[in-house]
Every structure is written in structure tokens, then in C-alpha cells.
Amino acid sequence: MPKAKGKGRRHKYSYNLNRKRLYRSARRRAAPRIACSHIRHAWDRSKSVAQNLAEMGLSGDPNKALPIPRKLRGLEAESNEQQQGKKIVLKPYVVNEMEYEASLPEKKSNTLSRDLIDYVRYMIQNHGENYKEMARDEKNYYQDTPKQIKRKINVYKNFYPEEYKDFIASLKTEKMDVQ
């Protein structure tokens, strides 16, 4: 096959193009992305990042916020560092709001797919606790082993304990009705 045209040619370097200026202007245009809404609302665009964080009582560099002294040179050095570290916090509400938000209990957002729930319920309904029989079932499309099926059932039990108890109770009433 023939070569593509222009590939073997040497590329010229443009000495007149100022690449530093292009890179700087692109970086200057990008505004800092702030994830926390509390910080975003208290942010002052006319000040630097360090000044903004200092006003809120936060630190940009954790190593400077809590320095680890290499050698303790007596109590005097320690007291001087503590006095220098104290800064005036103009916006303490930011830290308070963040602490309050962090103390709230976390919601469980994990859920199982509807297909997996239906699969587990079908297996329990038809086979009870016999995992080997479940593995041989025709609805076992993914050819799960007995241990894999047992794990899936345990996951269902852990995610939806009340629903599982109700399901088992309904199965027991069905068996009594049949007898």
C-alpha cells in the first residue's frame, strides 16, 4: 500500500509563536471550581485563594496548618508557634455549616436492581434453601454457582430485611393453605 501524502515531510517549528502566553491566558480564564456550596457562597473573587480560605478559618495547605516539629526545642518555641498560628476568622459560619452537615447521618443510597430482586425471590419461592437445586434451575441464566446464589440472597437480606421477612412469612402462609 502507498504511504499517505505529507507524512514523510519534516514539520517546521514556528519560532515566532509565543506558547507561554497562550498557555497562561487559557489558565487565567478558568475560574476555580468549588465543590462545597458553603464555601462557594462566602467566596470573594477579588481576593486570593489563601486569603479567602484564611477568612473562613480553613487552610489551603494542611502541612502549614498543623506543622509537625522536627525537634522540640523547649516550651518557648512551642508557645511562639501557637501564637503565630492564631488568625482572625471573619466568616466562622462557613466552618460551622460544614461541621453541621458532616454530623448529619448519611443516607443509604445503595439499592439492588429489580432484576436481581426478582431473581432472588423466584429462587427462594421455588427452591427454598436448596442452593444446588437453584444452580441447576433454568432461570439461572448467568450460570451462578450455589455459593454465588447464596451470596446474592444474603445481599438481598441485608439490603431489604423487612421486605425479606414479609416475603418469607407470605411463603409460609401459602404452604399452610396448600396443606
C-alpha positions as CSV (number, residue, x, y, z in Angstrom):
1,M,0.0,0.0,0.0
2,P,1.3,3.5,-0.7
3,K,2.1,5.9,2.0
4,A,-0.2,8.8,2.9
5,K,0.9,12.1,1.4
6,G,2.7,14.6,3.6
7,K,3.6,12.1,6.3
8,G,7.3,11.8,5.5
9,R,7.8,15.6,5.3
10,R,9.6,17.3,8.2
11,H,7.5,19.7,10.2
12,K,8.8,23.2,10.7
13,Y,8.9,24.8,14.1
14,S,7.4,28.2,14.4
15,Y,9.8,30.4,16.3
16,N,7.5,33.4,16.2
17,L,4.7,31.8,18.2
18,N,4.7,32.6,21.9
19,R,3.4,29.4,23.5
20,K,3.8,30.6,27.1
21,R,1.4,33.5,26.6
22,L,-1.2,31.2,25.0
23,Y,-1.0,28.8,27.9
24,R,-1.2,31.5,30.6
25,S,-4.3,33.1,29.1
26,A,-6.1,29.8,28.9
27,R,-5.3,29.2,32.6
28,R,-6.4,32.7,33.6
29,R,-9.8,32.3,32.0
30,A,-10.7,29.2,34.0
31,A,-12.4,30.1,37.3
32,P,-11.7,27.9,40.3
33,R,-14.2,25.1,40.7
34,I,-15.5,25.0,44.3
35,A,-17.4,21.9,45.3
36,C,-18.8,22.9,48.6
37,S,-21.8,25.3,48.4
38,H,-21.0,26.9,51.7
39,I,-17.5,27.9,50.5
40,R,-18.9,29.0,47.1
41,H,-21.3,31.5,48.7
42,A,-18.7,33.0,51.0
43,W,-16.0,33.3,48.3
44,D,-14.8,36.7,47.3
45,R,-13.4,36.8,43.7
46,S,-11.3,39.9,44.4
47,K,-9.1,38.1,46.9
48,S,-6.6,35.3,46.5
49,V,-7.4,31.6,47.4
50,A,-5.2,31.8,50.5
51,Q,-6.9,35.0,51.7
52,N,-10.4,33.6,51.1
53,L,-9.6,30.3,53.0
54,A,-8.0,32.2,55.9
55,E,-11.1,34.4,56.3
56,M,-13.2,31.2,56.5
57,G,-10.9,29.6,59.0
58,L,-9.8,26.9,56.6
59,S,-6.3,26.1,55.3
60,G,-5.1,25.6,51.8
61,D,-2.0,23.6,52.9
62,P,-2.6,21.1,55.7
63,N,1.2,20.9,56.4
64,K,1.2,24.6,57.3
65,A,-2.0,24.4,59.3
66,L,-0.7,21.7,61.7
67,P,3.1,21.6,61.3
68,I,4.9,18.7,62.8
69,P,8.0,20.0,64.6
70,R,11.1,18.1,63.8
71,K,12.8,18.7,67.1
72,L,11.2,20.2,70.1
73,R,13.5,23.0,71.3
74,G,11.8,23.7,74.6
75,L,8.4,25.1,75.6
76,E,9.2,28.6,74.3
77,A,9.3,27.5,70.7
78,E,6.0,25.7,71.1
79,S,4.3,28.7,72.6
80,N,5.6,31.1,69.8
81,E,4.2,28.7,67.1
82,Q,0.8,28.7,68.8
83,Q,0.6,32.5,68.9
84,Q,1.6,32.9,65.3
85,G,-0.9,30.2,64.2
86,K,-3.9,32.2,65.6
87,K,-5.6,34.1,62.9
88,I,-8.8,36.2,62.9
89,V,-11.7,34.3,61.3
90,L,-14.1,36.7,59.6
91,K,-16.5,34.1,58.3
92,P,-16.9,31.4,61.0
93,Y,-20.3,30.4,59.8
94,V,-18.8,28.5,56.9
95,V,-16.9,26.1,59.1
96,N,-20.0,25.8,61.4
97,E,-22.2,24.9,58.5
98,M,-19.7,22.3,57.2
99,E,-19.4,20.7,60.6
100,Y,-23.2,20.5,61.0
101,E,-23.6,19.0,57.5
102,A,-20.8,16.4,58.3
103,S,-22.6,15.4,61.6
104,L,-25.8,14.5,59.8
105,P,-26.4,10.8,59.4
106,E,-25.7,9.5,55.9
107,K,-28.5,8.1,53.8
108,K,-28.1,4.6,52.4
109,S,-28.2,5.2,48.6
110,N,-27.4,1.6,47.7
111,T,-30.1,-0.3,46.0
112,L,-30.4,-3.5,44.1
113,S,-31.6,-3.9,40.6
114,R,-35.2,-5.0,40.1
115,D,-33.9,-8.0,38.0
116,L,-31.8,-9.2,40.9
117,I,-34.6,-8.9,43.4
118,D,-37.0,-10.8,41.1
119,Y,-34.3,-13.5,40.5
120,V,-33.7,-14.0,44.3
121,R,-37.4,-14.1,45.1
122,Y,-38.0,-16.6,42.3
123,M,-35.2,-18.9,43.6
124,I,-36.4,-18.7,47.2
125,Q,-40.0,-19.3,46.2
126,N,-39.3,-22.4,44.1
127,H,-36.3,-24.0,45.9
128,G,-36.3,-22.7,49.5
129,E,-32.8,-23.1,50.9
130,N,-31.5,-25.7,48.4
131,Y,-28.7,-23.8,46.6
132,K,-27.6,-26.7,44.5
133,E,-31.1,-27.0,43.0
134,M,-31.1,-23.3,42.4
135,A,-27.8,-23.6,40.4
136,R,-29.5,-26.2,38.1
137,D,-32.6,-24.1,37.6
138,E,-33.3,-23.0,34.0
139,K,-33.7,-19.4,35.1
140,N,-30.1,-19.3,36.3
141,Y,-29.1,-17.5,33.0
142,Y,-25.7,-16.4,34.3
143,Q,-24.8,-20.0,35.5
144,D,-24.2,-18.9,39.0
145,T,-22.7,-21.4,41.4
146,P,-24.5,-22.3,44.6
147,K,-22.2,-20.1,46.6
148,Q,-22.8,-17.1,44.3
149,I,-26.5,-17.6,44.6
150,K,-26.2,-17.8,48.4
151,R,-24.2,-14.5,48.3
152,K,-26.9,-12.8,46.2
153,I,-29.6,-14.0,48.6
154,N,-27.6,-12.7,51.6
155,V,-27.1,-9.3,49.9
156,Y,-30.9,-9.1,49.4
157,K,-31.5,-10.0,53.1
158,N,-29.1,-7.2,54.1
159,F,-30.5,-4.5,51.8
160,Y,-34.2,-5.2,52.4
161,P,-34.5,-7.0,55.8
162,E,-38.2,-6.1,56.3
163,E,-39.2,-7.0,52.8
164,Y,-37.4,-10.3,53.1
165,K,-39.2,-11.2,56.4
166,D,-42.5,-10.3,54.8
167,F,-41.7,-12.5,51.8
168,I,-40.7,-15.5,53.9
169,A,-43.9,-15.0,56.0
170,S,-46.1,-15.0,52.9
171,L,-44.4,-18.2,51.7
172,K,-45.2,-19.9,55.0
173,T,-48.9,-18.9,54.8
174,E,-49.0,-20.2,51.2
175,K,-47.6,-23.6,52.3
176,M,-50.2,-23.8,55.1
177,D,-53.0,-23.0,52.7
178,V,-51.9,-25.8,50.4
179,Q,-51.8,-28.4,53.2
